[in-house]
Amino acid sequence: MVCAPLAGWRPVKVTDRLTRQDFAELLKDLADDDFPNQQQIVLVMDNRNTHKLSVLYDRHEPAARIARQIAVY
């Protein structure tokens, strides 16, 4: 689940598994499709072992670009 509470935005994406690849796709979609003009996207996440920015480097070529746009708290 992803949300931007002040904007009233709460899309839900359901996958068959909870893998690193699924999380990497979610991050890419956030950066490229949902918030392409934002300089920084702040994520507040639980401590699931797949929730790391390093998943981007396993999955996407422009990983550094996406990782620079995302701040994790």
PQR file of N, CA, C, O and H, with PARSE charges and radii, in Angstrom:
ATOM      1  N   MET A   1       0.851  -1.174   0.000 -0.4000 1.5000
ATOM      2  CA  MET A   1       0.000   0.000   0.000 -0.0000 2.0000
ATOM      3  C   MET A   1       0.889   1.227   0.000  0.5500 1.7000
ATOM      4  O   MET A   1       1.872   1.304   0.738 -0.5500 1.4000
ATOM      5  N   VAL A   2       0.542   2.151  -0.811 -0.4000 1.5000
ATOM      6  CA  VAL A   2       1.236   3.429  -0.898 -0.0000 2.0000
ATOM      7  C   VAL A   2       0.188   4.507  -0.679  0.5500 1.7000
ATOM      8  O   VAL A   2      -0.950   4.374  -1.129 -0.5500 1.4000
ATOM      9  H   VAL A   2      -0.256   2.089  -1.410  0.4000 1.0000
ATOM     10  N   CYS A   3       0.569   5.568   0.010 -0.4000 1.5000
ATOM     11  CA  CYS A   3      -0.398   6.649   0.180 -0.0000 2.0000
ATOM     12  C   CYS A   3       0.296   7.993   0.317  0.5500 1.7000
ATOM     13  O   CYS A   3       1.433   8.085   0.781 -0.5500 1.4000
ATOM     14  H   CYS A   3       1.493   5.676   0.376  0.4000 1.0000
ATOM     15  N   ALA A   4      -0.404   9.014  -0.093 -0.4000 1.5000
ATOM     16  CA  ALA A   4      -0.023  10.404   0.127 -0.0000 2.0000
ATOM     17  C   ALA A   4      -1.218  11.009   0.846  0.5500 1.7000
ATOM     18  O   ALA A   4      -2.122  11.536   0.198 -0.5500 1.4000
ATOM     19  H   ALA A   4      -1.327   8.939  -0.470  0.4000 1.0000
ATOM     20  N   PRO A   5      -1.241  10.944   2.190 -0.5600 1.5000
ATOM     21  CA  PRO A   5      -2.449  11.282   2.936  0.2800 2.0000
ATOM     22  C   PRO A   5      -2.917  12.720   2.753  0.5500 1.7000
ATOM     23  O   PRO A   5      -4.123  12.966   2.726 -0.5500 1.4000
ATOM     24  N   LEU A   6      -2.007  13.671   2.629 -0.4000 1.5000
ATOM     25  CA  LEU A   6      -2.432  15.057   2.470 -0.0000 2.0000
ATOM     26  C   LEU A   6      -3.079  15.309   1.116  0.5500 1.7000
ATOM     27  O   LEU A   6      -3.865  16.244   0.964 -0.5500 1.4000
ATOM     28  H   LEU A   6      -1.027  13.471   2.651  0.4000 1.0000
ATOM     29  N   ALA A   7      -2.751  14.481   0.137 -0.4000 1.5000
ATOM     30  CA  ALA A   7      -3.347  14.604  -1.189 -0.0000 2.0000
ATOM     31  C   ALA A   7      -4.572  13.703  -1.348  0.5500 1.7000
ATOM     32  O   ALA A   7      -5.281  13.794  -2.350 -0.5500 1.4000
ATOM     33  H   ALA A   7      -2.113  13.721   0.261  0.4000 1.0000
ATOM     34  N   GLY A   8      -4.825  12.836  -0.369 -0.4000 1.5000
ATOM     35  CA  GLY A   8      -5.951  11.915  -0.469 -0.0000 2.0000
ATOM     36  C   GLY A   8      -5.715  10.824  -1.493  0.5500 1.7000
ATOM     37  O   GLY A   8      -6.664  10.322  -2.096 -0.5500 1.4000
ATOM     38  H   GLY A   8      -4.250  12.762   0.445  0.4000 1.0000
ATOM     39  N   TRP A   9      -4.460  10.450  -1.696 -0.4000 1.5000
ATOM     40  CA  TRP A   9      -4.066   9.491  -2.736 -0.0000 2.0000
ATOM     41  C   TRP A   9      -3.675   8.177  -2.078  0.5500 1.7000
ATOM     42  O   TRP A   9      -2.749   8.146  -1.268 -0.5500 1.4000
ATOM     43  H   TRP A   9      -3.689  10.858  -1.207  0.4000 1.0000
ATOM     44  N   ARG A  10      -4.377   7.073  -2.419 -0.4000 1.5000
ATOM     45  CA  ARG A  10      -4.117   5.769  -1.816 -0.0000 2.0000
ATOM     46  C   ARG A  10      -4.284   4.646  -2.832  0.5500 1.7000
ATOM     47  O   ARG A  10      -5.255   3.894  -2.746 -0.5500 1.4000
ATOM     48  H   ARG A  10      -5.130   7.098  -3.077  0.4000 1.0000
ATOM     49  N   PRO A  11      -3.379   4.509  -3.782 -0.5600 1.5000
ATOM     50  CA  PRO A  11      -3.510   3.378  -4.704  0.2800 2.0000
ATOM     51  C   PRO A  11      -3.061   2.087  -4.024  0.5500 1.7000
ATOM     52  O   PRO A  11      -2.216   2.112  -3.128 -0.5500 1.4000
ATOM     53  N   VAL A  12      -3.615   0.989  -4.441 -0.4000 1.5000
ATOM     54  CA  VAL A  12      -3.242  -0.313  -3.896 -0.0000 2.0000
ATOM     55  C   VAL A  12      -2.811  -1.190  -5.059  0.5500 1.7000
ATOM     56  O   VAL A  12      -3.515  -1.296  -6.064 -0.5500 1.4000
ATOM     57  H   VAL A  12      -4.301   0.969  -5.168  0.4000 1.0000
ATOM     58  N   LYS A  13      -1.653  -1.815  -4.915 -0.4000 1.5000
ATOM     59  CA  LYS A  13      -1.150  -2.732  -5.936 -0.0000 2.0000
ATOM     60  C   LYS A  13      -1.029  -4.108  -5.292  0.5500 1.7000
ATOM     61  O   LYS A  13      -0.342  -4.266  -4.283 -0.5500 1.4000
ATOM     62  H   LYS A  13      -1.081  -1.729  -4.099  0.4000 1.0000
ATOM     63  N   VAL A  14      -1.682  -5.084  -5.863 -0.4000 1.5000
ATOM     64  CA  VAL A  14      -1.678  -6.440  -5.330 -0.0000 2.0000
ATOM     65  C   VAL A  14      -0.810  -7.309  -6.230  0.5500 1.7000
ATOM     66  O   VAL A  14      -0.967  -7.307  -7.451 -0.5500 1.4000
ATOM     67  H   VAL A  14      -2.240  -4.955  -6.683  0.4000 1.0000
ATOM     68  N   THR A  15       0.113  -8.055  -5.612 -0.4000 1.5000
ATOM     69  CA  THR A  15       0.964  -8.978  -6.359 -0.0000 2.0000
ATOM     70  C   THR A  15       0.803 -10.380  -5.770  0.5500 1.7000
ATOM     71  O   THR A  15       0.324 -10.547  -4.649 -0.5500 1.4000
ATOM     72  H   THR A  15       0.241  -8.056  -4.620  0.4000 1.0000
ATOM     73  N   ASP A  16       1.209 -11.372  -6.542 -0.4000 1.5000
ATOM     74  CA  ASP A  16       1.125 -12.754  -6.065 -0.0000 2.0000
ATOM     75  C   ASP A  16       2.130 -13.029  -4.953  0.5500 1.7000
ATOM     76  O   ASP A  16       1.886 -13.838  -4.058 -0.5500 1.4000
ATOM     77  H   ASP A  16       1.598 -11.236  -7.453  0.4000 1.0000
ATOM     78  N   ARG A  17       3.269 -12.335  -5.027 -0.4000 1.5000
ATOM     79  CA  ARG A  17       4.349 -12.573  -4.071 -0.0000 2.0000
ATOM     80  C   ARG A  17       4.762 -11.240  -3.455  0.5500 1.7000
ATOM     81  O   ARG A  17       4.301 -10.179  -3.877 -0.5500 1.4000
ATOM     82  H   ARG A  17       3.467 -11.677  -5.754  0.4000 1.0000
ATOM     83  N   LEU A  18       5.618 -11.307  -2.472 -0.4000 1.5000
ATOM     84  CA  LEU A  18       6.202 -10.109  -1.873 -0.0000 2.0000
ATOM     85  C   LEU A  18       7.714 -10.193  -2.077  0.5500 1.7000
ATOM     86  O   LEU A  18       8.463 -10.467  -1.140 -0.5500 1.4000
ATOM     87  H   LEU A  18       5.992 -12.169  -2.129  0.4000 1.0000
ATOM     88  N   THR A  19       8.145  -9.955  -3.301 -0.4000 1.5000
ATOM     89  CA  THR A  19       9.559 -10.136  -3.620 -0.0000 2.0000
ATOM     90  C   THR A  19      10.271  -8.803  -3.780  0.5500 1.7000
ATOM     91  O   THR A  19       9.647  -7.743  -3.841 -0.5500 1.4000
ATOM     92  H   THR A  19       7.536  -9.733  -4.062  0.4000 1.0000
ATOM     93  N   ARG A  20      11.602  -8.886  -3.847 -0.4000 1.5000
ATOM     94  CA  ARG A  20      12.419  -7.697  -4.095 -0.0000 2.0000
ATOM     95  C   ARG A  20      12.067  -7.085  -5.442  0.5500 1.7000
ATOM     96  O   ARG A  20      12.048  -5.861  -5.575 -0.5500 1.4000
ATOM     97  H   ARG A  20      12.109  -9.747  -3.798  0.4000 1.0000
ATOM     98  N   GLN A  21      11.789  -7.913  -6.441 -0.4000 1.5000
ATOM     99  CA  GLN A  21      11.446  -7.410  -7.768 -0.0000 2.0000
ATOM    100  C   GLN A  21      10.136  -6.635  -7.741  0.5500 1.7000
ATOM    101  O   GLN A  21      10.009  -5.600  -8.394 -0.5500 1.4000
ATOM    102  H   GLN A  21      11.805  -8.907  -6.333  0.4000 1.0000
ATOM    103  N   ASP A  22       9.170  -7.134  -6.991 -0.4000 1.5000
ATOM    104  CA  ASP A  22       7.893  -6.427  -6.868 -0.0000 2.0000
ATOM    105  C   ASP A  22       8.090  -5.059  -6.231  0.5500 1.7000
ATOM    106  O   ASP A  22       7.502  -4.072  -6.671 -0.5500 1.4000
ATOM    107  H   ASP A  22       9.274  -7.975  -6.460  0.4000 1.0000
ATOM    108  N   PHE A  23       8.921  -5.004  -5.191 -0.4000 1.5000
ATOM    109  CA  PHE A  23       9.179  -3.736  -4.523 -0.0000 2.0000
ATOM    110  C   PHE A  23       9.948  -2.784  -5.437  0.5500 1.7000
ATOM    111  O   PHE A  23       9.680  -1.582  -5.441 -0.5500 1.4000
ATOM    112  H   PHE A  23       9.399  -5.806  -4.834  0.4000 1.0000
ATOM    113  N   ALA A  24      10.888  -3.302  -6.200 -0.4000 1.5000
ATOM    114  CA  ALA A  24      11.640  -2.470  -7.146 -0.0000 2.0000
ATOM    115  C   ALA A  24      10.706  -1.880  -8.200  0.5500 1.7000
ATOM    116  O   ALA A  24      10.851  -0.714  -8.567 -0.5500 1.4000
ATOM    117  H   ALA A  24      11.106  -4.278  -6.197  0.4000 1.0000
ATOM    118  N   GLU A  25       9.762  -2.660  -8.686 -0.4000 1.5000
ATOM    119  CA  GLU A  25       8.788  -2.160  -9.659 -0.0000 2.0000
ATOM    120  C   GLU A  25       7.925  -1.059  -9.046  0.5500 1.7000
ATOM    121  O   GLU A  25       7.625  -0.062  -9.703 -0.5500 1.4000
ATOM    122  H   GLU A  25       9.645  -3.608  -8.388  0.4000 1.0000
ATOM    123  N   LEU A  26       7.531  -1.239  -7.800 -0.4000 1.5000
ATOM    124  CA  LEU A  26       6.736  -0.227  -7.107 -0.0000 2.0000
ATOM    125  C   LEU A  26       7.513   1.088  -7.006  0.5500 1.7000
ATOM    126  O   LEU A  26       6.958   2.156  -7.265 -0.5500 1.4000
ATOM    127  H   LEU A  26       7.775  -2.049  -7.266  0.4000 1.0000
ATOM    128  N   LEU A  27       8.790   1.017  -6.631 -0.4000 1.5000
ATOM    129  CA  LEU A  27       9.608   2.225  -6.526 -0.0000 2.0000
ATOM    130  C   LEU A  27       9.775   2.906  -7.867  0.5500 1.7000
ATOM    131  O   LEU A  27       9.709   4.132  -7.960 -0.5500 1.4000
ATOM    132  H   LEU A  27       9.241   0.149  -6.420  0.4000 1.0000
ATOM    133  N   LYS A  28       9.991   2.116  -8.904 -0.4000 1.5000
ATOM    134  CA  LYS A  28      10.141   2.684 -10.250 -0.0000 2.0000
ATOM    135  C   LYS A  28       8.843   3.367 -10.681  0.5500 1.7000
ATOM    136  O   LYS A  28       8.878   4.465 -11.237 -0.5500 1.4000
ATOM    137  H   LYS A  28      10.044   1.121  -8.828  0.4000 1.0000
ATOM    138  N   ASP A  29       7.715   2.734 -10.432 -0.4000 1.5000
ATOM    139  CA  ASP A  29       6.425   3.327 -10.789 -0.0000 2.0000
ATOM    140  C   ASP A  29       6.190   4.635 -10.029  0.5500 1.7000
ATOM    141  O   ASP A  29       5.675   5.599 -10.595 -0.5500 1.4000
ATOM    142  H   ASP A  29       7.687   1.842  -9.981  0.4000 1.0000
ATOM    143  N   LEU A  30       6.566   4.668  -8.750 -0.4000 1.5000
ATOM    144  CA  LEU A  30       6.417   5.901  -7.978 -0.0000 2.0000
ATOM    145  C   LEU A  30       7.241   7.029  -8.590  0.5500 1.7000
ATOM    146  O   LEU A  30       6.750   8.144  -8.759 -0.5500 1.4000
ATOM    147  H   LEU A  30       6.985   3.885  -8.290  0.4000 1.0000
ATOM    148  N   ALA A  31       8.489   6.734  -8.917 -0.4000 1.5000
ATOM    149  CA  ALA A  31       9.391   7.767  -9.423 -0.0000 2.0000
ATOM    150  C   ALA A  31       9.050   8.190 -10.848  0.5500 1.7000
ATOM    151  O   ALA A  31       9.106   9.377 -11.169 -0.5500 1.4000
ATOM    152  H   ALA A  31       8.888   5.827  -8.780  0.4000 1.0000
ATOM    153  N   ASP A  32       8.703   7.247 -11.695 -0.4000 1.5000
ATOM    154  CA  ASP A  32       8.518   7.555 -13.116 -0.0000 2.0000
ATOM    155  C   ASP A  32       7.080   7.887 -13.501  0.5500 1.7000
ATOM    156  O   ASP A  32       6.859   8.713 -14.387 -0.5500 1.4000
ATOM    157  H   ASP A  32       8.658   6.283 -11.435  0.4000 1.0000
ATOM    158  N   ASP A  33       6.110   7.267 -12.860 -0.4000 1.5000
ATOM    159  CA  ASP A  33       4.716   7.444 -13.268 -0.0000 2.0000
ATOM    160  C   ASP A  33       3.906   8.336 -12.324  0.5500 1.7000
ATOM    161  O   ASP A  33       3.194   9.238 -12.765 -0.5500 1.4000
ATOM    162  H   ASP A  33       6.290   6.596 -12.140  0.4000 1.0000
ATOM    163  N   ASP A  34       4.022   8.072 -11.027 -0.4000 1.5000
ATOM    164  CA  ASP A  34       3.161   8.761 -10.071 -0.0000 2.0000
ATOM    165  C   ASP A  34       3.676  10.143  -9.662  0.5500 1.7000
ATOM    166  O   ASP A  34       2.894  11.080  -9.503 -0.5500 1.4000
ATOM    167  H   ASP A  34       4.600   7.339 -10.669  0.4000 1.0000
ATOM    168  N   PHE A  35       5.003  10.265  -9.491 -0.4000 1.5000
ATOM    169  CA  PHE A  35       5.586  11.535  -9.056 -0.0000 2.0000
ATOM    170  C   PHE A  35       6.806  11.898  -9.903  0.5500 1.7000
ATOM    171  O   PHE A  35       7.891  12.078  -9.350 -0.5500 1.4000
ATOM    172  H   PHE A  35       5.639   9.503  -9.620  0.4000 1.0000
ATOM    173  N   PRO A  36       6.665  12.009 -11.208 -0.5600 1.5000
ATOM    174  CA  PRO A  36       7.839  12.234 -12.070  0.2800 2.0000
ATOM    175  C   PRO A  36       8.485  13.608 -11.894  0.5500 1.7000
ATOM    176  O   PRO A  36       9.671  13.759 -12.186 -0.5500 1.4000
ATOM    177  N   ASN A  37       7.747  14.604 -11.430 -0.4000 1.5000
ATOM    178  CA  ASN A  37       8.284  15.954 -11.308 -0.0000 2.0000
ATOM    179  C   ASN A  37       8.763  16.288  -9.902  0.5500 1.7000
ATOM    180  O   ASN A  37       9.196  17.413  -9.650 -0.5500 1.4000
ATOM    181  H   ASN A  37       6.783  14.481 -11.193  0.4000 1.0000
ATOM    182  N   GLN A  38       8.693  15.343  -8.995 -0.4000 1.5000
ATOM    183  CA  GLN A  38       9.135  15.580  -7.623 -0.0000 2.0000
ATOM    184  C   GLN A  38      10.643  15.387  -7.519  0.5500 1.7000
ATOM    185  O   GLN A  38      11.189  14.418  -8.047 -0.5500 1.4000
ATOM    186  H   GLN A  38       8.341  14.430  -9.199  0.4000 1.0000
ATOM    187  N   GLN A  39      11.309  16.308  -6.839 -0.4000 1.5000
ATOM    188  CA  GLN A  39      12.748  16.147  -6.616 -0.0000 2.0000
ATOM    189  C   GLN A  39      13.012  15.057  -5.599  0.5500 1.7000
ATOM    190  O   GLN A  39      14.004  14.336  -5.696 -0.5500 1.4000
ATOM    191  H   GLN A  39      10.865  17.094  -6.410  0.4000 1.0000
ATOM    192  N   GLN A  40      12.124  14.935  -4.621 -0.4000 1.5000
ATOM    193  CA  GLN A  40      12.326  13.930  -3.589 -0.0000 2.0000
ATOM    194  C   GLN A  40      10.998  13.311  -3.193  0.5500 1.7000
ATOM    195  O   GLN A  40       9.997  14.004  -3.014 -0.5500 1.4000
ATOM    196  H   GLN A  40      11.318  15.521  -4.542  0.4000 1.0000
ATOM    197  N   ILE A  41      11.012  12.001  -3.060 -0.4000 1.5000
ATOM    198  CA  ILE A  41       9.863  11.238  -2.592 -0.0000 2.0000
ATOM    199  C   ILE A  41      10.270  10.648  -1.244  0.5500 1.7000
ATOM    200  O   ILE A  41      11.267   9.932  -1.159 -0.5500 1.4000
ATOM    201  H   ILE A  41      11.826  11.438  -3.205  0.4000 1.0000
ATOM    202  N   VAL A  42       9.519  10.936  -0.207 -0.4000 1.5000
ATOM    203  CA  VAL A  42       9.844  10.446   1.132 -0.0000 2.0000
ATOM    204  C   VAL A  42       9.025   9.192   1.405  0.5500 1.7000
ATOM    205  O   VAL A  42       7.797   9.211   1.330 -0.5500 1.4000
ATOM    206  H   VAL A  42       8.708  11.517  -0.276  0.4000 1.0000
ATOM    207  N   LEU A  43       9.716   8.105   1.720 -0.4000 1.5000
ATOM    208  CA  LEU A  43       9.049   6.847   2.047 -0.0000 2.0000
ATOM    209  C   LEU A  43       9.195   6.561   3.532  0.5500 1.7000
ATOM    210  O   LEU A  43      10.284   6.680   4.093 -0.5500 1.4000
ATOM    211  H   LEU A  43      10.714   8.089   1.781  0.4000 1.0000
ATOM    212  N   VAL A  44       8.106   6.187   4.156 -0.4000 1.5000
ATOM    213  CA  VAL A  44       8.124   5.690   5.529 -0.0000 2.0000
ATOM    214  C   VAL A  44       7.667   4.243   5.419  0.5500 1.7000
ATOM    215  O   VAL A  44       6.527   3.966   5.044 -0.5500 1.4000
ATOM    216  H   VAL A  44       7.221   6.091   3.700  0.4000 1.0000
ATOM    217  N   MET A  45       8.573   3.320   5.753 -0.4000 1.5000
ATOM    218  CA  MET A  45       8.298   1.908   5.482 -0.0000 2.0000
ATOM    219  C   MET A  45       8.428   1.066   6.743  0.5500 1.7000
ATOM    220  O   MET A  45       9.032   1.480   7.732 -0.5500 1.4000
ATOM    221  H   MET A  45       9.498   3.545   6.058  0.4000 1.0000
ATOM    222  N   ASP A  46       7.846  -0.128   6.679 -0.4000 1.5000
ATOM    223  CA  ASP A  46       8.046  -1.085   7.752 -0.0000 2.0000
ATOM    224  C   ASP A  46       9.425  -1.722   7.565  0.5500 1.7000
ATOM    225  O   ASP A  46      10.159  -1.350   6.649 -0.5500 1.4000
ATOM    226  H   ASP A  46       7.355  -0.464   5.875  0.4000 1.0000
ATOM    227  N   ASN A  47       9.772  -2.656   8.406 -0.4000 1.5000
ATOM    228  CA  ASN A  47      11.115  -3.229   8.353 -0.0000 2.0000
ATOM    229  C   ASN A  47      11.177  -4.568   7.628  0.5500 1.7000
ATOM    230  O   ASN A  47      12.007  -5.413   7.965 -0.5500 1.4000
ATOM    231  H   ASN A  47       9.177  -2.959   9.150  0.4000 1.0000
ATOM    232  N   ARG A  48      10.337  -4.768   6.667 -0.4000 1.5000
ATOM    233  CA  ARG A  48      10.372  -5.996   5.874 -0.0000 2.0000
ATOM    234  C   ARG A  48      11.713  -6.105   5.154  0.5500 1.7000
ATOM    235  O   ARG A  48      12.248  -5.093   4.701 -0.5500 1.4000
ATOM    236  H   ARG A  48       9.662  -4.083   6.393  0.4000 1.0000
ATOM    237  N   ASN A  49      12.256  -7.294   5.041 -0.4000 1.5000
ATOM    238  CA  ASN A  49      13.602  -7.451   4.490 -0.0000 2.0000
ATOM    239  C   ASN A  49      13.710  -7.055   3.015  0.5500 1.7000
ATOM    240  O   ASN A  49      14.820  -6.823   2.537 -0.5500 1.4000
ATOM    241  H   ASN A  49      11.821  -8.116   5.409  0.4000 1.0000
ATOM    242  N   THR A  50      12.620  -6.972   2.294 -0.4000 1.5000
ATOM    243  CA  THR A  50      12.682  -6.560   0.889 -0.0000 2.0000
ATOM    244  C   THR A  50      12.633  -5.051   0.726  0.5500 1.7000
ATOM    245  O   THR A  50      12.872  -4.552  -0.374 -0.5500 1.4000
ATOM    246  H   THR A  50      11.718  -7.160   2.683  0.4000 1.0000
ATOM    247  N   HIS A  51      12.333  -4.316   1.772 -0.4000 1.5000
ATOM    248  CA  HIS A  51      12.157  -2.875   1.674 -0.0000 2.0000
ATOM    249  C   HIS A  51      13.484  -2.138   1.851  0.5500 1.7000
ATOM    250  O   HIS A  51      13.765  -1.560   2.901 -0.5500 1.4000
ATOM    251  H   HIS A  51      12.139  -4.722   2.665  0.4000 1.0000
ATOM    252  N   LYS A  52      14.282  -2.178   0.798 -0.4000 1.5000
ATOM    253  CA  LYS A  52      15.572  -1.503   0.766 -0.0000 2.0000
ATOM    254  C   LYS A  52      15.760  -0.906  -0.619  0.5500 1.7000
ATOM    255  O   LYS A  52      15.287  -1.470  -1.605 -0.5500 1.4000
ATOM    256  H   LYS A  52      14.054  -2.648  -0.055  0.4000 1.0000
ATOM    257  N   LEU A  53      16.443   0.226  -0.704 -0.4000 1.5000
ATOM    258  CA  LEU A  53      16.692   0.827  -2.017 -0.0000 2.0000
ATOM    259  C   LEU A  53      17.631  -0.013  -2.865  0.5500 1.7000
ATOM    260  O   LEU A  53      17.663   0.145  -4.086 -0.5500 1.4000
ATOM    261  H   LEU A  53      16.827   0.685   0.097  0.4000 1.0000
ATOM    262  N   SER A  54      18.388  -0.896  -2.250 -0.4000 1.5000
ATOM    263  CA  SER A  54      19.308  -1.737  -3.012 -0.0000 2.0000
ATOM    264  C   SER A  54      18.583  -2.645  -4.007  0.5500 1.7000
ATOM    265  O   SER A  54      19.202  -3.140  -4.949 -0.5500 1.4000
ATOM    266  H   SER A  54      18.361  -1.025  -1.259  0.4000 1.0000
ATOM    267  N   VAL A  55      17.273  -2.872  -3.812 -0.4000 1.5000
ATOM    268  CA  VAL A  55      16.524  -3.700  -4.761 -0.0000 2.0000
ATOM    269  C   VAL A  55      16.518  -3.076  -6.151  0.5500 1.7000
ATOM    270  O   VAL A  55      16.392  -3.784  -7.149 -0.5500 1.4000
ATOM    271  H   VAL A  55      16.770  -2.470  -3.047  0.4000 1.0000
ATOM    272  N   LEU A  56      16.653  -1.761  -6.219 -0.4000 1.5000
ATOM    273  CA  LEU A  56      16.651  -1.090  -7.521 -0.0000 2.0000
ATOM    274  C   LEU A  56      17.833  -1.512  -8.377  0.5500 1.7000
ATOM    275  O   LEU A  56      17.706  -1.646  -9.594 -0.5500 1.4000
ATOM    276  H   LEU A  56      16.755  -1.185  -5.408  0.4000 1.0000
ATOM    277  N   TYR A  57      18.973  -1.719  -7.751 -0.4000 1.5000
ATOM    278  CA  TYR A  57      20.182  -2.041  -8.495 -0.0000 2.0000
ATOM    279  C   TYR A  57      20.132  -3.452  -9.064  0.5500 1.7000
ATOM    280  O   TYR A  57      20.835  -3.754 -10.029 -0.5500 1.4000
ATOM    281  H   TYR A  57      19.076  -1.609  -6.762  0.4000 1.0000
ATOM    282  N   ASP A  58      19.321  -4.310  -8.485 -0.4000 1.5000
ATOM    283  CA  ASP A  58      19.141  -5.667  -9.006 -0.0000 2.0000
ATOM    284  C   ASP A  58      18.217  -5.686 -10.212  0.5500 1.7000
ATOM    285  O   ASP A  58      18.270  -6.614 -11.019 -0.5500 1.4000
ATOM    286  H   ASP A  58      18.750  -4.065  -7.701  0.4000 1.0000
ATOM    287  N   ARG A  59      17.380  -4.684 -10.342 -0.4000 1.5000
ATOM    288  CA  ARG A  59      16.276  -4.753 -11.297 -0.0000 2.0000
ATOM    289  C   ARG A  59      16.315  -3.725 -12.425  0.5500 1.7000
ATOM    290  O   ARG A  59      15.900  -4.035 -13.541 -0.5500 1.4000
ATOM    291  H   ARG A  59      17.337  -3.930  -9.687  0.4000 1.0000
ATOM    292  N   HIS A  60      16.804  -2.506 -12.165 -0.4000 1.5000
ATOM    293  CA  HIS A  60      16.657  -1.431 -13.140 -0.0000 2.0000
ATOM    294  C   HIS A  60      17.977  -0.790 -13.512  0.5500 1.7000
ATOM    295  O   HIS A  60      18.847  -0.596 -12.663 -0.5500 1.4000
ATOM    296  H   HIS A  60      17.141  -2.254 -11.258  0.4000 1.0000
ATOM    297  N   GLU A  61      18.119  -0.468 -14.768 -0.4000 1.5000
ATOM    298  CA  GLU A  61      19.312   0.228 -15.242 -0.0000 2.0000
ATOM    299  C   GLU A  61      19.443   1.631 -14.644  0.5500 1.7000
ATOM    300  O   GLU A  61      20.521   1.971 -14.157 -0.5500 1.4000
ATOM    301  H   GLU A  61      17.413  -0.625 -15.458  0.4000 1.0000
ATOM    302  N   PRO A  62      18.397   2.455 -14.658 -0.5600 1.5000
ATOM    303  CA  PRO A  62      18.560   3.804 -14.097  0.2800 2.0000
ATOM    304  C   PRO A  62      18.384   3.827 -12.581  0.5500 1.7000
ATOM    305  O   PRO A  62      17.783   4.752 -12.034 -0.5500 1.4000
ATOM    306  N   ALA A  63      18.907   2.810 -11.910 -0.4000 1.5000
ATOM    307  CA  ALA A  63      18.679   2.664 -10.474 -0.0000 2.0000
ATOM    308  C   ALA A  63      19.187   3.854  -9.681  0.5500 1.7000
ATOM    309  O   ALA A  63      18.521   4.290  -8.742 -0.5500 1.4000
ATOM    310  H   ALA A  63      19.395   2.059 -12.354  0.4000 1.0000
ATOM    311  N   ALA A  64      20.335   4.386 -10.027 -0.4000 1.5000
ATOM    312  CA  ALA A  64      20.899   5.506  -9.274 -0.0000 2.0000
ATOM    313  C   ALA A  64      19.993   6.730  -9.376  0.5500 1.7000
ATOM    314  O   ALA A  64      19.824   7.460  -8.399 -0.5500 1.4000
ATOM    315  H   ALA A  64      20.876   4.032 -10.789  0.4000 1.0000
ATOM    316  N   ARG A  65      19.418   6.956 -10.536 -0.4000 1.5000
ATOM    317  CA  ARG A  65      18.517   8.093 -10.723 -0.0000 2.0000
ATOM    318  C   ARG A  65      17.292   7.954  -9.827  0.5500 1.7000
ATOM    319  O   ARG A  65      16.887   8.919  -9.178 -0.5500 1.4000
ATOM    320  H   ARG A  65      19.556   6.364 -11.329  0.4000 1.0000
ATOM    321  N   ILE A  66      16.709   6.781  -9.786 -0.4000 1.5000
ATOM    322  CA  ILE A  66      15.528   6.541  -8.962 -0.0000 2.0000
ATOM    323  C   ILE A  66      15.900   6.623  -7.482  0.5500 1.7000
ATOM    324  O   ILE A  66      15.163   7.215  -6.693 -0.5500 1.4000
ATOM    325  H   ILE A  66      17.038   5.997 -10.313  0.4000 1.0000
ATOM    326  N   ALA A  67      17.021   6.044  -7.102 -0.4000 1.5000
ATOM    327  CA  ALA A  67      17.445   6.049  -5.698 -0.0000 2.0000
ATOM    328  C   ALA A  67      17.720   7.463  -5.200  0.5500 1.7000
ATOM    329  O   ALA A  67      17.460   7.755  -4.033 -0.5500 1.4000
ATOM    330  H   ALA A  67      17.620   5.563  -7.742  0.4000 1.0000
ATOM    331  N   ARG A  68      18.234   8.341  -6.039 -0.4000 1.5000
ATOM    332  CA  ARG A  68      18.479   9.736  -5.635 -0.0000 2.0000
ATOM    333  C   ARG A  68      17.171  10.476  -5.384  0.5500 1.7000
ATOM    334  O   ARG A  68      17.133  11.413  -4.587 -0.5500 1.4000
ATOM    335  H   ARG A  68      18.446   8.103  -6.988  0.4000 1.0000
ATOM    336  N   GLN A  69      16.115  10.071  -6.047 -0.4000 1.5000
ATOM    337  CA  GLN A  69      14.822  10.747  -5.919 -0.0000 2.0000
ATOM    338  C   GLN A  69      14.070  10.304  -4.664  0.5500 1.7000
ATOM    339  O   GLN A  69      13.141  10.986  -4.232 -0.5500 1.4000
ATOM    340  H   GLN A  69      16.146   9.310  -6.695  0.4000 1.0000
ATOM    341  N   ILE A  70      14.457   9.175  -4.076 -0.4000 1.5000
ATOM    342  CA  ILE A  70      13.722   8.599  -2.952 -0.0000 2.0000
ATOM    343  C   ILE A  70      14.512   8.731  -1.663  0.5500 1.7000
ATOM    344  O   ILE A  70      15.689   8.373  -1.602 -0.5500 1.4000
ATOM    345  H   ILE A  70      15.212   8.621  -4.427  0.4000 1.0000
ATOM    346  N   ALA A  71      13.859   9.244  -0.641 -0.4000 1.5000
ATOM    347  CA  ALA A  71      14.434   9.319   0.699 -0.0000 2.0000
ATOM    348  C   ALA A  71      13.681   8.344   1.585  0.5500 1.7000
ATOM    349  O   ALA A  71      12.451   8.298   1.546 -0.5500 1.4000
ATOM    350  H   ALA A  71      12.903   9.534  -0.691  0.4000 1.0000
ATOM    351  N   VAL A  72      14.394   7.567   2.380 -0.4000 1.5000
ATOM    352  CA  VAL A  72      13.777   6.532   3.216 -0.0000 2.0000
ATOM    353  C   VAL A  72      13.912   6.910   4.679  0.5500 1.7000
ATOM    354  O   VAL A  72      14.995   7.261   5.145 -0.5500 1.4000
ATOM    355  H   VAL A  72      15.393   7.605   2.411  0.4000 1.0000
ATOM    356  N   TYR A  73      12.793   6.833   5.401 -0.4000 1.5000
ATOM    357  CA  TYR A  73      12.785   7.096   6.845 -0.0000 2.0000
ATOM    358  C   TYR A  73      12.163   5.950   7.568  0.5500 1.7000
ATOM    359  O   TYR A  73      12.060   5.976   8.794 -0.5500 1.4000
ATOM    360  H   TYR A  73      11.913   6.547   5.022  0.4000 1.0000
TER
END
